[in-house]
Amino acid sequence: MSLLKVLSITEFDKKKRKVLLSEDLALVLYPGDLRKYQIEEGSSLSAESVQEITNLLCRRARERVMGLLEISDKTEFELRSRLKREGYPEEAVEKALEAVRRYGYVNDEAYSQRYAQNRSRSKSRLQIVNGLMQKGIEREKALEILEEIPIDEEGQIRRLLEQKGYWGRKLERKEMERAAGMLARRGYSFDAIRKALNSSDTEWMSGSI
């Protein structure tokens, strides 16, 4: 049976250690695991021991994913990224994700629909799309989902202007620019901003933004 040599053991984080083996294999383990399998720098592990450790990490990855999902819904991208950051090997990551997909615990499309629906009254279309993309949803898919969900950008803009004291009165040029800049930073289009300011009893100055 072939043996894999332990090339180095380094600190991965405050609780775990990174074990680098020959054949470019790395395992992230607890100190208790190192003692159990008698892992030291310069020692060797049998292929059987490596497989046993890999199976252990696969179980831990599944448990970790389930724990994360108990706290809040997440996309597959978020779960994969989290497991990789925590040092789980590719095999453990993929098996954990396969398990939650099989039981329907992860559904990116359903998650995206809930995400967009929950933010449809407070976020612009651009903010929602960017938020979904940060969670690993492709832009085209995010835009497709938003086609089915009404986003009341006009109402959002009016509420923001009211909150900031810009609604229902004539604005000076600098106030107009500040209001427009605030809305633009939130992802609202120039046309939506112009329309809202024009309907707000404000004194619109052409070309002011």
Phi, psi and omega in degrees: 000132182290151180244146175249127183275140176277109184278321180200156173229117182233163180286125176269313172207194185295337184250338189238163178235144177262121181255117178262122180253165174297166185067024173059040179252132180236138178231138177253117189227162174277156177306325178297326177293321180297320179291318182300317183263008177054050182267120177221157177299131180092345178279177180232151176241139176285159177300326179296317179294319179298319179294321178297318178294319179299318177297322177298315180293327176297317178296317180295322179296319178297316179296321180295316179299315180297322177296319179295320181288336176291331180283315180194157176296146178214155176278165177299322179300316180296317180295315180299315181298319181295314180297320179294320178298328181274004171091010180288139180291161185304318181300316180294320180298310184294321179292323178295317180291323177299320181295314182288330175294317183300323182266006175076017180283341178234124178213099187299323181292314179296320178299315182297320178296316178295318180300312181294317181298317182293339182251005186293339180264349186235348183236146176288164178303317181296319178298319181293315179299313180297322178297318179293321179296324178295337179265012173092007178274131181295146184303316181299320179292321179297317179294323178297318180294320182291339177296335183264355184239117180292131178247112183276073181294325180298315178294321178299314182297317180299316180297321178296317179296322177295317181298325182271000178078022181262350188268140171082018177209162179284136182252143172284167184303314181295322177295320178299317181293320178295317180297315181295320179295319178299317180289321180297322180294338178271004173094008180279145183286161178302317181297318179294321179294314181298317181297317181294316181292326177293330182270004187257027181052027178264161178266095184286130179249113184304131178081010183285341175232000000 
